[in-house]
Amino acid sequence: MNSILYEDNHIIVVEKKINVPVQADASGDKDLVTIIKEYLKDKYNKPGNVYLGLVHRLDRPVGGVMVFAKTSKAAARLSEQMRVKDIKKKYYAVLAGCTKENDTLIDYLYNDDKTNMVVIDKKGKEAILSYRKIKTINNLTLVEIALKTGRKHQIRVQFSSRGLPLWGDQRYNKNAQVGEQIALFSYYLSFNHPTKKERLEFKLDLPKRRPFNIFSEE
């Protein structure tokens, strides 16, 4: 089971491990939704199907914090927060290259079904993110990213298009080596609890794996 960060009658917050698909895909590998449903079914001895509402997603190779709804009411309320951009997500990423101290990136992203790639194209949907540089070591730069929109492959494409692809990104970094793991991690999630009048925040430490560990060792 992926690490449980919080659980009550309405929601469950977990740390998604890298290379685990959020939903079932063509690989046939067990996905996170199925894993959590099995956990809930076993823990509460529930007969039949277990409800689990998917509110947001992470790409398969990306790890980090995610929230799931345990009731349809919670799912609807969290989805509305996602729609009005009241769910805040932040990421750590390692870029191949050196960037300015901070910036906001605005593009239009289009999903090309023929190539299964996301490209910058005016016929696509608006994609906005802001970032700040934390440190550069050996031409690798650790940045903190705040997403303003949640488009498919958004972070990966927006930085790659500016000559700053993510380290280890097998799809958008032509210099990525086989076997490298993409250096992107969803470390922060904040949202309003769907039934309680309180704001919840979850924050994970910088991963200890390569190349993040280069920055933690300094």
N, C-alpha and C positions, 0 to 999 in steps of 0.2 A: 504494500500500500504506500502511495506517495505520502509525504509528511503532512499530517493534519495540523494546521495552525490555529483553527478555531471551529467550533461546531455548536449549534443550538438547534432548536426545533424548526428553524426557518432557513438557515444557510449552513454551508460547510465551506471553509476556506482551506486550501491545500497548496503545498509546493509541488508543482508539476516537475517531474524529472525530465532531463533532456532525452530526446529521441523516443518519447512516448506520444503517440497521436492523441489528440483531444477526443476525436470521434473516430469511429471505424473507417478504415480506408482500404485501398486495394491490397496493401501488404498483408492483411489478415492478422497483424500484430494486435495484441490486446490494447484497447484504448482506455483513456482515463475515465470517460463516462462509465464504461462497463466496470472498471476497477472500483470506482466509488459506489456504484449501485450494488455490487457484490458485497462490499464492506457494510453498507447500510442494511442490506437484507440479512446478513449474518449477525450484525450487532444487535439489531432490534427484532430478530426472528420474524421478519415480515414474509407472509405468504404472497405468491404472485409477483407481479411486476412492481418495481420500486420507482417512484417518481424522482427525477433529477432534472432540473432546468438549467440548460446551458445559456449563460449570459454573455460570455465573450470567449475569445479563442487565443491560443498561442500557436505559432508554427511548430511543427513536429520537432525540429532540432533545438527549439528554444525552451529553456526551463524558466521557472519562476512562479510567482504567487497568482492564484486564480480563485474566484468565488463561484460557487454553484448554489442554486436554489433548491430547497427541499420541498417547497410547496408551490403551487401555481400562482398564488397571490404574491409570494416573494419574488418569483420569476418575473411577473408582470411589472412589479415596482422597480426591480433592479434593471430590467430592460428599458424602462422609461428613463431612469437615471443615465443609462448608457446613451440613449437617444439625445438627451439634452446636455450631454457631455459633463455630467456631474460625478461620474466615476473617474478618478484620477489614476493614471498609470505612469510609472517611471521605469526606465531601463538603464542598465549599464551596458556599454558596448565598447569594443576595442576596434579602432579604425586603423587600416593600413595606410599610414601617412600622418602628417601633422596638420592640424586645422587651427582656425582662429579661436579666440577665447570663448566666444558664445555667438549664437546666431539663431535665426528662425528660418526654416526651410518651407517654402510653399510651392507645390507642384500639382499637376493633374495626372493621376495614375490610371492606366487602362490595362485591364487583364486580357492579354492576347491568348486566346484559347488554342490557337494553332501551335504556338511555341511553348505554351504553359509558362510564360514569363509575364511579369508585370513591367510595363514600360511607361515612360513619361509621354503623355499625349493629351492635347487639349480636349479631346472627346471623352476623356476619363473623368474621374471624380476628384474633387479637391482634397489634397493631403497636406496637413500642416503639422510640423513638430518644431520644438525649440530644444536647444542643447547648450550645455556648458562644458568646457574642457576641464578635466581634473588634472591630468598630467600626461606628458609625452616622454617616452623612454625608447631609445633605439628605433625611432621613426614609427613607433606604435603609440596611439593616443587613446587614453581612457576617457570616455565622455559619459555624462549623465543626460538622458533624453526624457523629455516630457512630451507625450503624445497629445495633440489637440484633436486629431481624427484617428480612426482605427481602420486604415485600409490594408488590404492584403499585401504582405511583403513591404509595407511602407518604409520602415526604417532602412531596410536593406537596399531598396531601390533609390531612395532619396540620397543616401550617402554615396552609393556606387556611382550614380550619375555625375557626381562632383569629383570623381577621382579619388574617393576615400572609402573604398569598399570595406565591409566588415571582415576582420581576420577570420579565416576558415570558412567563409561563405561559399559553399560549393556551387551555388547557382549564379551569384552575381559578382564574384571575385575571381577573375581569370587566373590569378596567381595562387589561389588556395591550393594547398597540398592535399592529396588523397589521405583521408583518415583524420584530418583536422576537424575540430568541432567548432561551429560558428560561435563567435564571441559576442553573444547577445543574451541578456538575462533580465527578466522582468522582476525587479527587486522590490517594487513599491506598489501598493494598491490601497486606495482610499474611497469609501462610499458611505452613504447613509444606510443604517440598518433598515431593512424593509418594514419592520413593525415597531421597533423602539426608536425613540427620538434621540439618537446618538450617532455620531460620526465614528466609523471604525477605520483604523489605519493598520496596515501590515507592512513590515519592512524586513528584508532579508539581507544578510551580509554579502559582501563581494565574494563570488565563488573562489574556491582555492585552486581550481584547475587552471591549466595553461590556456590562454596567455594572461588571464586575470591575475594570477599569482605573481607575475612580474611586478605589478604595481603594489601589491600588498607587502612584498619583500623589501621595498625601498624605504 
